[in-house]
Amino acid sequence: MEKPWVLLIIGAGKSAGYAIEYWAEHAAQYGAEVWVVDRDFEHLFQGFGRHSAVRYVQGDASDATFLVPILGSCKWALSLLPATMHAKVAEHCIRLKVHLATASYESAEMRALANQIEGSGLFFLNEMGLDPGIDHASALALLDEVRQRGERVRSFESHCGGLVRLADCQGNPWQYKFTWNPMNVVRAGQGGDSLWREAGQLQRRGPQEVFEEIRPLVLEDGTWLEAYPNRDSLAYVDAYGLQEADRVLRGTLRRPGFCAAWNRLVQWGWVSDVESWPAHVQTYGQAFVLSTGCAQLADLGLDAETQSRLAVLGLDDGQRLLPSRIPAECLLSALMPVWALGPEDHDEVIMVHQLETHSHRYLSSLVLQGESSARTAMAKTVGLTLAMAVEIAVSEAGLAPGLHRPMSAWWYSRLLPKWKAMGIEFKHSCIPLPA
C-alpha cells in the first residue's frame, strides 16, 4: 500500500476551521493525511471540534526550527498565516519541494520567487479566498458571459464587505462588528493612495480622503449599503481585460452612515498606528481634546447619526485611561466592547459586481450568512474556498508549475459549481438600458 502524503495547514485561526474540516473529510480519497500547526487550538476546537483524522501539532509557525522539519514531511501546504509571513513560508517550501496555497494577495516578495518556484516544478497558488479569490472567479465569469454576447464593458465595479446580520446589531449604531482581524479593520484605508478610473480619468485619493468617496449601492432585495474605494482598482484593468472601460472601481462595503462617522476618526488621527499621544496625555478625554480641540463630543455640532455612533465609543471620557500611546490601539480598545462578535451573532459576507455596457446593466451579488460566531461566513468563504481550490489542484493532472492566481475560465468553471453546492452562490440580474 502506498504511503499517504501529507497536507499541512499552517495556522488554525478564524479562517481555518472550514479548510481543516473539508480536508479531514476528503483526505482519504486522495491518499492524504492532514496535519495542522499552530500555537493554540482552543478557538478552533470550540467551533469545529477535534477531528480524529487530523494530526494537531502545537508550536510557533514563525519559528523555522519548529516549522521546517514538519514541512519537510509534506507534499502540500495551505498557509492561513498573516500575509506578511507567506514569503518566508514560500522560501521554505521551495527548498523542501512542497506545493503551497494561500488566500492572500500575491506580494512582490512572492513574485520575486516565481522563477525558483517554476524551476523547482512546484505549484504555488495565491489569491484564493474571498477577496481576493471568489471575486476573481465570479467577476471573470460575468465578464466573459457579457463579452460572448458581443457587448463592450464600459463600467465595472466590484465591492465586498464582511458585515453582521442586522438583527444582531441591536443597540449598535455602527451596525458593524469584527469578523476578521480587528486591527486590520482599524487600519483600513491606510495602505497608500486609492486609485481608480472615473469617466476615463485617473482618480487618486489619499488615506485621509478615502472615506469621503462614498458610493451608495442597492441590492436586489432593497438593502442599502455604501462602498468606499480600495487601494488600487487599476491593478485589475489588465487582469480583467478592462482596458476600454470608462469606470473601474473596487470598494469595501459598509452599512449606510458608517463611513461618515469613521471619517471623523480618520481626520482626528485616531486610526494612526504611530506613537502619537504625548506623555502628559493619560486619558481618552485628554486625547479627545488634543485631537478635536473640544472637551466633549456634543460640542462638535455633528449630525445626530454620526454623534450616536461616536458616542458609544466614549472617546471623550476623562476618567478612562489610555492603554497605549498609539491612537489606533486606543481606538481598538474602545471599539472592542461595541464591535465584538457575540456568541449568538451571525456575520454576513456581501459581494457585488456591477457592470454596464452600452445596452445593459448587470448585477451579480452574493449574500451569505454565517452559521454561528465560530462558523462564520467569512471563514467559509476564505478557508473552504482555499481548501476546494487545493483539491482541484491535487486532482487535476498536468497543471503547469509556477506561480498562479485563479484568473481564468479554467479555474472558475471548476470553482463556481463546487461553491454553489456549498451554498456560496451568486444571483444575477440584467436590466436593459435606454437606447
C-alpha positions in Angstrom: 0.0 0.0 0.0 1.4 3.4 -1.0 2.4 5.6 1.9 0.0 8.6 2.5 1.2 12.0 1.6 0.8 14.9 4.0 -1.2 18.1 3.5 -0.2 20.7 6.1 -2.5 23.5 7.1 -0.4 26.3 8.8 -2.5 28.4 11.1 -5.7 27.5 13.0 -7.2 31.0 13.3 -10.6 32.3 12.4 -10.5 31.3 8.7 -9.0 27.8 9.2 -11.9 25.7 10.5 -13.8 25.0 7.3 -10.5 24.2 5.4 -9.5 21.7 8.1 -12.9 20.2 8.2 -13.1 19.9 4.4 -9.8 18.1 4.1 -10.5 15.9 7.1 -13.5 14.6 5.2 -11.8 14.3 1.8 -8.2 13.4 2.5 -8.7 9.6 2.4 -9.9 9.6 -1.2 -6.7 11.3 -2.2 -4.4 9.1 -0.1 -3.5 12.0 2.1 -3.1 12.8 5.8 -4.0 16.2 7.3 -1.7 18.0 9.7 -2.4 21.4 11.3 0.1 23.6 13.1 -0.5 26.5 15.4 0.3 27.7 18.9 -3.3 27.4 20.2 -6.2 25.2 19.1 -8.8 26.3 21.7 -10.8 28.6 19.4 -10.7 26.0 16.6 -12.0 23.2 18.8 -14.8 25.3 20.2 -16.3 26.0 16.8 -15.3 22.9 14.8 -14.4 20.2 17.3 -11.4 17.8 17.0 -11.3 15.5 14.0 -9.8 12.1 14.6 -8.3 12.1 11.0 -6.3 15.3 11.7 -2.9 15.5 13.4 -2.7 18.7 15.5 0.9 19.9 16.1 1.3 22.7 18.7 4.1 25.2 18.1 5.1 28.6 16.7 4.9 28.6 12.9 7.1 31.7 12.7 9.9 29.6 14.2 11.8 28.0 11.4 13.4 25.4 13.7 9.8 24.2 14.5 8.2 24.6 11.1 10.8 23.4 8.7 11.1 19.8 10.0 7.3 19.4 9.7 7.2 20.9 6.2 9.9 18.5 5.2 7.4 15.7 5.6 4.7 17.3 3.5 3.7 17.5 -0.1 1.2 20.4 0.1 1.0 23.4 2.5 -2.0 25.7 2.9 -0.9 28.8 4.7 -3.5 30.7 6.6 -1.0 32.8 8.5 -0.9 36.6 8.2 0.0 37.7 4.7 3.4 39.1 5.8 4.5 35.6 6.7 3.8 33.9 3.4 7.1 34.8 1.7 9.2 33.1 4.3 7.0 30.0 4.2 7.3 30.1 0.4 11.1 30.1 0.7 10.9 27.0 3.0 8.5 25.3 0.6 10.8 25.9 -2.4 13.8 24.4 -0.6 11.8 21.4 0.6 9.9 20.8 -2.6 6.4 21.5 -1.2 3.5 22.9 -3.1 1.8 26.0 -1.5 -1.5 27.7 -1.5 -2.6 30.9 0.3 -5.7 33.1 0.4 -3.6 36.4 0.3 -2.7 38.8 -2.4 0.3 37.9 -4.4 3.0 40.0 -2.9 6.1 41.5 -4.6 8.2 39.1 -2.4 6.2 36.2 -3.7 6.6 37.3 -7.3 10.3 37.6 -6.8 10.3 33.8 -6.2 8.4 33.0 -9.4 11.4 31.6 -11.3 12.5 29.5 -8.4 9.0 28.1 -8.0 8.7 27.1 -11.7 12.3 25.8 -11.8 11.5 23.6 -8.9 8.5 22.1 -10.6 6.2 23.4 -7.8 2.7 24.7 -8.0 2.0 27.8 -5.9 -1.5 29.4 -5.8 -2.3 32.8 -4.2 -5.4 35.0 -4.0 -7.7 32.0 -3.4 -10.0 33.2 -0.6 -12.9 35.6 -0.5 -11.5 38.9 -1.6 -9.2 38.1 -3.4 -10.4 34.8 -4.7 -14.2 34.5 -5.1 -14.1 38.0 -6.5 -11.8 36.9 -9.4 -13.7 33.8 -10.4 -17.2 35.4 -10.2 -16.2 38.6 -11.9 -14.4 36.9 -14.7 -17.3 34.5 -15.3 -19.6 37.5 -15.6 -17.3 39.5 -17.8 -16.8 36.5 -20.2 -20.5 36.0 -20.4 -21.1 39.6 -21.4 -18.3 39.6 -23.9 -19.5 36.4 -25.5 -22.7 38.3 -26.3 -20.6 40.8 -28.2 -21.1 43.7 -25.7 -18.3 46.1 -24.7 -17.8 46.8 -21.0 -17.8 50.5 -20.3 -18.2 50.4 -16.5 -17.1 47.8 -13.9 -17.4 48.0 -10.1 -16.8 45.2 -7.6 -17.5 45.7 -3.9 -17.1 43.3 -0.9 -17.7 43.6 2.8 -17.6 41.4 5.9 -20.6 42.6 7.8 -23.0 41.3 10.5 -26.7 40.4 10.2 -28.7 43.5 11.1 -30.8 41.5 13.6 -27.6 41.0 15.6 -26.7 44.8 15.7 -29.4 45.9 18.2 -28.0 48.7 20.3 -25.0 49.1 18.0 -25.5 52.3 15.9 -22.5 51.3 13.7 -24.3 48.2 12.5 -20.9 46.6 12.3 -18.8 44.1 14.3 -15.4 42.5 13.9 -15.5 39.4 11.7 -11.8 39.3 10.9 -8.5 40.8 12.2 -9.7 43.8 14.3 -6.5 45.8 13.9 -6.7 45.4 10.2 -10.2 46.9 10.2 -8.9 49.9 12.2 -6.0 50.4 9.7 -8.3 50.1 6.7 -7.6 52.8 4.2 -4.0 53.5 5.4 -2.1 51.4 2.9 -1.3 54.2 0.5 -3.4 56.1 -2.0 -6.6 54.7 -3.5 -6.6 54.7 -7.3 -9.5 54.1 -9.7 -10.8 55.2 -13.1 -13.8 57.5 -13.5 -15.1 58.9 -16.8 -11.9 57.6 -18.3 -9.8 59.7 -15.9 -7.4 58.5 -13.2 -8.8 59.3 -9.7 -6.5 59.4 -6.7 -7.3 59.9 -3.0 -5.0 59.7 -0.1 -5.8 57.8 3.2 -7.2 61.0 4.7 -9.7 61.3 1.9 -10.8 57.8 1.0 -13.8 57.7 3.4 -15.2 60.8 1.8 -15.6 59.0 -1.5 -18.7 57.1 -0.7 -20.9 55.3 -3.3 -24.4 54.2 -2.4 -25.4 50.7 -3.5 -28.8 48.9 -3.5 -29.2 45.2 -3.6 -32.0 43.4 -5.4 -33.9 42.9 -2.1 -33.8 46.7 -1.4 -30.9 46.6 1.1 -28.9 49.8 1.1 -25.1 49.8 1.5 -22.3 52.1 0.9 -18.8 51.5 -0.6 -15.5 53.3 -0.2 -12.6 52.7 -2.7 -10.0 50.0 -2.2 -6.3 50.8 -2.7 -5.5 50.2 -6.3 -8.5 49.4 -8.5 -6.4 49.9 -11.6 -4.4 46.7 -10.9 -7.5 44.9 -12.3 -7.6 46.7 -15.6 -5.1 44.2 -17.2 -6.1 41.2 -15.0 -9.8 41.5 -16.0 -9.3 42.9 -19.5 -10.9 46.3 -18.7 -8.6 48.5 -20.8 -11.6 50.1 -22.7 -13.8 50.6 -19.6 -14.5 54.2 -18.6 -15.0 53.3 -15.0 -13.1 50.7 -13.0 -13.6 50.7 -9.2 -13.3 48.2 -6.4 -14.6 49.0 -3.0 -15.4 47.8 0.6 -19.0 47.7 1.8 -20.4 49.1 5.0 -23.9 49.9 6.2 -25.1 53.5 5.5 -23.6 56.1 7.7 -20.6 54.1 8.8 -18.1 55.9 6.6 -19.2 59.4 7.6 -18.6 58.5 11.3 -15.4 56.6 10.6 -14.1 59.6 8.5 -14.2 61.7 11.7 -11.9 59.3 13.4 -9.6 59.3 10.5 -9.5 63.1 10.4 -8.9 63.3 14.2 -5.9 60.9 13.9 -7.4 58.0 15.9 -6.5 55.4 13.2 -2.8 56.2 13.2 -0.5 53.3 14.2 2.3 55.6 15.1 3.0 56.5 18.7 1.3 60.0 18.8 -0.1 60.7 22.2 2.5 62.7 24.3 3.4 61.5 27.7 1.1 64.1 29.5 -2.0 62.7 27.7 -3.2 60.0 30.0 -6.9 59.6 29.4 -9.3 59.3 26.5 -10.7 62.7 27.3 -7.3 64.3 27.1 -6.6 62.6 23.8 -10.0 63.7 22.5 -9.3 67.4 23.4 -5.9 67.1 21.7 -7.3 65.6 18.5 -10.5 67.6 18.2 -10.0 70.8 20.1 -13.2 70.2 22.1 -13.8 68.8 25.5 -16.9 66.9 24.6 -18.4 65.2 21.6 -21.6 67.2 21.9 -19.6 70.4 21.3 -18.6 69.4 17.8 -22.0 70.1 16.1 -22.2 66.7 14.4 -25.4 65.3 12.9 -27.4 63.0 15.2 -26.5 59.7 13.5 -22.7 60.4 13.4 -22.8 61.6 17.0 -24.6 58.4 18.2 -22.0 56.2 16.5 -19.1 58.1 18.1 -20.8 58.4 21.5 -20.8 54.7 22.2 -17.0 54.7 22.0 -16.6 57.0 25.0 -13.6 58.8 23.4 -14.3 62.0 25.5 -14.3 60.1 28.8 -11.9 62.0 31.1 -11.7 59.1 33.6 -10.8 56.3 31.3 -7.1 55.7 31.0 -5.4 55.2 27.6 -4.0 51.7 27.1 -1.2 52.9 24.8 0.5 56.0 23.2 -0.6 54.7 19.8 -4.0 56.1 18.7 -5.1 53.0 16.7 -4.5 50.7 19.7 -6.6 53.1 21.9 -9.4 53.2 19.3 -9.4 49.4 19.1 -9.7 49.2 22.8 -12.7 51.5 22.7 -14.3 49.6 19.8 -14.0 46.1 21.2 -16.9 46.3 23.6 -19.2 47.6 20.9 -17.9 45.6 17.9 -17.0 42.2 19.4 -18.9 39.3 17.7 -21.2 37.8 20.4 -21.6 34.0 20.8 -25.1 34.2 19.2 -24.2 36.6 16.4 -24.2 35.8 12.7 -21.8 37.5 10.3 -22.7 38.3 6.7 -20.5 38.4 3.7 -21.8 40.5 0.8 -20.1 40.8 -2.6 -21.5 42.7 -5.5 -20.3 43.2 -9.1 -21.9 45.9 -11.2 -21.2 46.0 -14.9 -22.6 48.2 -17.6 -22.4 48.0 -21.4 -24.0 50.4 -23.9 -27.2 48.3 -23.8 -27.4 46.6 -20.4 -26.7 46.9 -16.7 -25.7 43.6 -15.0 -25.7 43.0 -11.3 -24.2 39.9 -9.7 -24.4 39.5 -5.9 -23.5 37.1 -3.2 -25.1 37.3 0.3 -24.0 34.6 2.7 -24.8 34.5 6.5 -22.6 32.6 8.9 -23.9 29.6 10.9 -22.6 30.9 14.3 -19.9 33.2 15.7 -17.3 30.5 15.1 -18.6 29.0 11.9 -18.7 32.3 10.1 -19.4 33.3 6.5 -16.0 34.9 6.5 -14.3 31.6 7.5 -16.4 29.7 5.0 -15.6 32.0 2.0 -11.9 32.1 2.9 -11.0 28.7 4.3 -13.4 26.5 2.4 -12.6 28.3 -0.9 -8.9 27.7 -0.4 -9.4 24.0 0.5 -11.5 23.4 -2.6 -9.0 25.0 -4.9 -6.2 22.8 -3.5 -8.5 19.8 -4.0 -8.8 20.8 -7.7 -5.0 21.2 -8.0 -4.4 17.8 -6.4 -6.9 16.0 -8.6 -6.1 17.6 -11.9 -3.2 16.1 -13.9 -0.7 18.1 -15.9 -1.0 21.5 -14.2 1.8 23.8 -15.2 4.3 24.5 -12.4 4.8 28.1 -11.3 3.1 31.0 -9.5 -0.7 31.1 -10.1 -3.8 33.1 -9.4 -7.4 31.9 -10.2 -7.7 34.3 -13.2 -9.0 32.1 -16.0 -12.1 30.3 -17.2 -10.2 27.0 -16.3 -10.5 28.0 -12.7 -13.9 29.5 -12.5 -15.5 26.7 -14.5 -14.4 24.3 -11.7 -14.8 26.5 -8.7 -18.2 28.0 -9.2 -20.1 24.7 -9.2 -18.2 23.5 -6.1 -19.1 26.7 -4.3 -22.7 26.6 -5.4 -23.0 23.1 -3.9 -21.8 24.6 -0.5 -24.3 27.5 -0.6 -21.8 30.1 -2.0 -23.9 31.2 -4.9 -24.3 34.5 -6.9 -27.6 35.9 -8.0 -27.7 37.7 -11.3 -29.9 40.3 -12.9 -29.8 42.1 -16.2 -31.6 45.4 -17.0 -31.8 46.9 -20.5 -30.7 50.5 -20.7 -32.5 53.2 -22.7 -31.3 53.4 -26.2 
